[in-house]
Amino acid sequence: MPEPVPDLFGYLLGDWTCARELVERAAPAPLHGTYRGTARFSPASTAPETGETPRVLVHAERGELHWQGAAHPTSRTLLMTELPDGSAQVSFEDGRPFHILDLRTGTWTAHHPCAADEYTGVFEVLDADHWRLRWSVRGPAKDTTLTSHYTRVPGHRA
């Protein structure tokens, strides 16, 4: 059963491990891959000190993707801007919007159109130190599922 999160930024702040399974079904035979890495959620260095403007959280992820017999170092950075209702606008590092995230009920479904592909992400808070994200990607040449499990690093709650 999903765990409600009344303070999104308070919940995410800190360091997490990430274990991700990837399945691509659009290939003649399904392809499988794994990713192992870390995710750090930290206040943006330009975060305002007053409550007059929204807080910004940086989601920086680093790890290694194992795909088709090869290992690839990977990284990504997303920005989360707090919205007045307690949710957040998630954006790519260059400022392009990605999706809204609202975990007040403990679960959220996000959508992101990307060219001819449609990304649908289901976020689920399992408890204070665990959450899951499952992205389904559908398009003319894609049928991919990425399932990520995030676990808080002990002692790294901000």
N, C-alpha and C positions, 0 to 999 in steps of 0.2 A: 504494500500500500504506500503510495507517495507520501512523503513528509513535507508539510507546508514550510515555506521559507519566507518569513515576514521581512527580512532584510537581505536582499540579494547580494549586495556588495559585502556585507558582514559575513555572509555564508561563504562566498567564493574566495575572499582574501586569503592569501597564503600559498603554500606549495602543495602540489598534487602529483601523484604518479598517474600515468595514462597507459592503459593496455587496450589496443584497438585490433579488431579483426576486420579484414576486408574480403568481400566476395564479389567478383565480377561475373555475372551470369550471361552477359552478352557475347562472350567468347564461345567458340565451338564446344569447349568443355569449360566448366566453371574454373576460374582462377581464384586462388586464395593467397592472402598475404597477412602479415602482422606488423604492428607498429608498437614500439615500447619507448616511452619517453617521460618527460616531466612537463608540467604546466605550472606557471607562476602567475597568480593574479595579484597585481600590485597597483597602488594609486599612481596615476600619471604624474610625472614630475611637474607638470604644469597645473595640477589639480588645485583649484581655488581653496583658500582657507575659510572663506565665508560660506554661509548657506545660501547665498543669493544666486549662484550659478550651479549647474549640475556637476556632480562628481564624475570623474572619468577613471575607469579601471582598465589596466593593460593586461591582456591575456597573452602571455608569451609561452609558446610551446616549442620544445626541442626534443628530438629523439632520432630513432632509426627505423626506417621502413624496410621490411624484408619482403621482396616481391619478385617472383619468378627466378629464384635462386640467387638474387643479388641483394646486397644491403646498401641502402641509400640514406645518408644523413638528411634530416628534414627539419624545417622550422617554419613557424608562422606566428604572426602577431595580429591580434584583433583588439579593437577598442570598444569599450562598453560605456555608453553615456547614460547616466541615470535620468529617467523620465519622472515627471511629477507624481505619477501614480505608483511608483515603486518598481516599475519594470525598467528595462534598459534597451536602448538602441545599440545593437551590435553592428560594428562597421569594420571593413577591412582597414589595414594600416594606412592606406592612401586616402581614407575617408569615404569610400563608396559604401552605401548601406548594404548590410547583409540580411539581418532579420531583427525582430523584436524578441526579447527574452523576458518572461514573466513566470517566476517560480513560486508565487504566493500560495498556490494550491498544491505545490510539489510536483506538478507536471505541466508541460507546455509543448505545443506543436508549432514549429516554425516553418515558414515556406520561403524559398528563395528561387526565383527564376534566373537561369543563367544561360543565355543564348537559347538553344533549342532544348536545354535540359531543365528539369524541375527537381529541386532539392526539397525534401521534406524531412525535418529533424524532430525527433521526439525526445525531450529532456525529461528525466525522472529522478527526483531526489529520493535516495533510498534511506539515508539517515544522515546524521551530522557530519560524517566523514566519507560518504560514498554517494556518487551519482552516476547515472548512465545516460548516454546520448547515442541515438541510433539515427543515422542519416540514410535515407533511401534516395537514390539518384536514378531518374528515369529520363530517357531521351532516345533519339534515333539510333545511337550507337552505344548507349549505356543502359545497364541494368545492374547497379552497384548498391551494395549495402555496406555501411561502415558502422560498426558497433564499438563504442568506446566506454570503458569503465574507468572512472576517476576515483582515486583513493587518496585522502589527505595524508601527507607525510606527517608522521607523529612529531608533535612539538612545533609544527609549522603553521599553526593557526595564527593569523594576524590579529 
